[in-house]
Amino acid sequence: MRIAWLGLALLGGLAAPALAQVPPYPPAPPLAVPAPALPGANCYCLKQAMDETAADRAARQNALAAAQAQLGQLDTRLAEARAREDVKNPQSVAEFRQLLAQRDAAFRDANGAPVAESQAATARYNQAVAAYNAQCAGRPLPPPPPGPLICPGPR
């Protein structure tokens, strides 16, 4: 009987170093906290909405800037082509007209949807900032929640 206990103790002693080499279980992710459960959570939600609309506004403004840059490049190419245009050469006139058509299409593209989308994104951002300022500006916030915050969708 003593030998059995000695054998079990020996086996347990040999298994302990092997268990020490097993990586620990990953920690549980923090639980999501619904916004109404925390004091000041509405301000965190408004800040989150403000940050999201700021990112959207920046993306829309970048798209508008890219369209305007393309238009500027075509304007430059058109000015260069106009300076060296030979009106007596039909091939030269056709190439100029093609470049002019490209420039006109780029002008319509740069002044259509990108402008409207940028203006709408700016209006949404301004609304989010106004809501945050009306309810939260100048007031101390409690510490942020330990996990992700579940905010209500856009109103």
C-alpha positions in Angstrom: 0.0 0.0 0.0 2.8 2.3 0.8 4.3 1.6 -2.6 1.1 2.5 -4.3 1.0 5.9 -2.5 4.7 6.4 -3.2 4.0 5.6 -6.9 1.1 8.1 -7.1 3.2 10.8 -5.4 6.0 10.2 -7.8 3.7 10.3 -10.8 2.1 13.5 -9.5 5.5 15.1 -9.0 6.5 14.2 -12.6 3.2 15.6 -14.0 3.4 19.0 -12.2 6.3 20.4 -14.4 4.4 19.3 -17.5 1.3 21.2 -16.3 3.4 24.3 -15.7 4.3 24.4 -19.4 0.7 24.5 -20.6 -0.3 28.0 -21.5 -3.0 29.5 -19.3 -6.5 30.0 -20.7 -7.0 33.4 -22.3 -8.7 35.8 -20.0 -12.4 36.3 -20.6 -13.2 39.4 -22.7 -14.8 42.2 -20.8 -18.5 42.2 -20.8 -20.3 44.8 -22.9 -22.0 47.3 -20.8 -25.3 48.7 -21.9 -25.3 52.5 -22.0 -28.1 53.2 -19.5 -26.4 51.2 -16.8 -23.6 53.7 -16.3 -23.8 57.3 -15.1 -22.5 59.6 -17.8 -22.8 56.9 -20.4 -24.9 59.1 -22.6 -21.9 61.4 -22.9 -19.7 58.5 -23.9 -22.2 57.5 -26.5 -22.4 61.0 -27.8 -18.6 61.2 -28.0 -18.5 57.9 -29.8 -21.1 59.2 -32.3 -19.1 62.4 -32.7 -15.9 60.4 -33.4 -17.7 58.2 -36.0 -19.2 61.1 -37.8 -15.9 62.9 -37.8 -14.3 59.8 -39.5 -17.1 59.7 -42.1 -16.8 63.4 -42.7 -13.0 63.1 -43.2 -13.5 60.2 -45.7 -16.1 62.1 -47.7 -13.8 65.2 -47.8 -10.9 63.1 -48.9 -13.0 61.7 -51.8 -14.0 65.2 -52.7 -10.4 66.4 -52.6 -9.4 63.5 -54.8 -12.1 64.3 -57.4 -11.0 68.0 -57.3 -7.3 67.0 -57.7 -8.2 64.9 -60.8 -10.1 67.9 -62.2 -7.1 70.1 -61.6 -4.8 67.8 -63.4 -7.1 67.7 -66.4 -7.4 71.5 -66.3 -3.6 71.7 -66.5 -3.4 69.2 -69.3 -6.1 71.0 -71.2 -4.3 74.4 -70.8 -1.1 72.8 -72.1 -3.0 71.2 -75.0 -4.7 74.5 -75.8 -1.3 76.3 -76.0 0.1 73.9 -78.6 -3.2 73.2 -80.5 -3.0 73.2 -84.3 -6.5 74.0 -85.5 -5.6 73.0 -89.1 -4.7 69.4 -88.0 -7.9 67.2 -87.6 -6.1 64.7 -85.4 -4.9 67.4 -83.0 -8.5 68.9 -82.9 -9.9 65.4 -82.2 -7.4 64.8 -79.3 -8.2 68.2 -77.8 -12.0 67.5 -78.0 -11.5 64.1 -76.3 -9.4 65.8 -73.5 -12.1 68.4 -73.2 -14.8 65.7 -72.9 -12.8 64.0 -70.1 -12.4 67.3 -68.3 -16.1 68.0 -68.5 -17.0 64.5 -67.2 -14.5 65.0 -64.3 -16.1 68.4 -63.6 -19.6 66.9 -63.4 -18.2 64.1 -61.2 -16.3 66.4 -58.9 -19.3 68.8 -58.4 -22.0 66.2 -58.1 -22.2 63.4 -55.6 -18.9 64.0 -53.7 -20.0 67.6 -52.9 -23.4 66.5 -51.7 -22.0 63.6 -49.7 -19.4 65.9 -48.1 -22.0 68.5 -47.2 -24.3 65.8 -45.7 -21.4 64.3 -43.7 -20.5 67.7 -42.4 -24.0 68.4 -41.4 -24.2 65.1 -39.5 -20.9 65.9 -37.8 -22.1 69.3 -36.8 -25.3 67.8 -35.3 -23.3 65.3 -33.3 -21.0 68.0 -32.0 -23.9 70.2 -31.0 -25.6 67.3 -29.2 -22.4 66.5 -27.3 -21.8 70.2 -26.4 -25.4 70.7 -25.3 -25.3 67.7 -22.9 -21.7 67.1 -22.0 -19.3 70.0 -22.6 -17.8 71.4 -19.5 -19.0 68.6 -17.3 -16.7 66.0 -15.7 -17.1 62.5 -17.0 -16.9 59.4 -14.8 -14.2 56.9 -15.6 -14.9 55.0 -18.8 -16.6 51.6 -18.6 -14.3 48.6 -18.3 -15.6 47.0 -21.5 -17.1 48.0 -24.7 -20.1 50.3 -24.4 -23.4 49.4 -26.2 -24.9 52.6 -27.4 -28.3 53.1 -29.0 -28.3 53.5 -32.7 -28.6 56.8 -34.5 -31.6 58.8 -33.6 
